[in-house]
Amino acid sequence: MFYVYVYRDPRPRKDLQPVYVGKGCGDRAWFHWKKGRTGNKPFNDWLVHLRSTKLTPVIEIVEEFKDEIDAFAKECELILFYGRRN
C-alpha cells in the first residue's frame, strides 16, 4: 500500500500551510522527522528550526493507493497545486 503525505507548518501564524509533499509506504511519512535530516536543504532547515523551537510538524496522510504509479501521480498533482520554492 502506497500513500501521499504532506508536512504542514504547525506555527500559529502559518495556518498549517503545506511545506513538503511526498509519497511512500510503511513509515516513510515519519522518516524525515525521525532521522532529522533530508537531502532537501530548505525542508531540512525547516525541520531543524522546528526542533529548535520545540514544535512538531503536522504530518497528514492525504490518500492511500494500491499502486505506486497512482501515488506518484497524486504527489505530482499536489506539488503543482501547492507550488515549489525552488
C-alpha positions as CSV (number, residue, x, y, z in Angstrom):
1,M,0.0,0.0,0.0
2,F,1.4,3.4,-1.0
3,Y,0.3,6.8,0.2
4,V,0.8,10.5,-0.3
5,Y,1.7,12.7,2.7
6,V,2.0,16.4,3.4
7,Y,4.1,18.0,6.1
8,R,2.3,21.1,7.4
9,D,3.7,24.0,9.4
10,P,2.5,23.9,13.0
11,R,3.4,27.6,13.8
12,P,0.3,29.6,14.6
13,R,0.8,32.3,12.0
14,K,1.5,29.7,9.3
15,D,-2.1,28.3,9.4
16,L,-0.9,24.7,8.7
17,Q,0.5,25.7,5.3
18,P,2.0,22.8,3.3
19,V,5.8,22.7,3.4
20,Y,6.5,19.3,1.8
21,V,4.7,16.7,-0.3
22,G,5.9,13.1,-0.6
23,K,4.8,9.6,-1.4
24,G,5.8,6.4,0.4
25,C,4.8,3.3,2.2
26,G,5.3,2.0,5.7
27,D,6.7,4.7,8.0
28,R,8.1,6.8,5.2
29,A,6.0,9.8,6.1
30,W,7.6,10.0,9.6
31,F,11.1,9.1,8.3
32,H,12.2,12.7,7.7
33,W,11.2,13.8,11.2
34,K,12.7,10.8,12.9
35,K,16.0,10.9,11.1
36,G,16.4,14.7,11.4
37,R,17.9,15.3,8.0
38,T,17.0,15.0,4.4
39,G,18.6,15.7,1.0
40,N,16.3,18.7,0.6
41,K,18.1,21.7,2.2
42,P,15.1,24.0,2.6
43,F,13.0,21.2,4.1
44,N,15.9,20.1,6.3
45,D,16.4,23.7,7.5
46,W,12.7,23.9,8.3
47,L,12.8,20.7,10.3
48,V,15.9,21.9,12.2
49,H,14.1,25.2,13.0
50,L,11.0,23.3,14.3
51,R,13.2,21.2,16.6
52,S,14.9,24.2,18.0
53,T,11.6,25.8,18.8
54,K,10.2,22.5,20.3
55,L,7.5,22.2,17.7
56,T,6.4,19.1,15.7
57,P,5.3,19.2,12.1
58,V,1.7,18.1,11.3
59,I,2.1,15.1,9.1
60,E,-1.1,14.4,7.1
61,I,-1.7,11.2,5.0
62,V,-3.7,12.6,2.1
63,E,-4.7,9.4,0.3
64,E,-3.8,5.8,0.1
65,F,-3.2,3.8,-3.2
66,K,-2.7,0.2,-4.2
67,D,-0.3,1.2,-7.0
68,E,2.8,3.3,-6.7
69,I,2.2,4.9,-10.0
70,D,-1.2,6.3,-8.8
71,A,0.5,7.6,-5.6
72,F,3.2,9.3,-7.8
73,A,0.5,11.0,-9.9
74,K,-1.2,12.4,-6.8
75,E,2.1,13.6,-5.4
76,C,2.8,15.5,-8.7
77,E,-0.8,16.9,-8.6
78,L,-0.3,18.2,-5.1
79,I,3.1,19.7,-5.9
80,L,1.6,21.5,-8.9
81,F,-1.3,22.7,-6.7
82,Y,0.8,24.0,-3.8
83,G,3.8,25.0,-5.9
84,R,7.5,24.7,-5.2
85,R,10.0,27.1,-3.7
86,N,13.0,26.1,-5.9
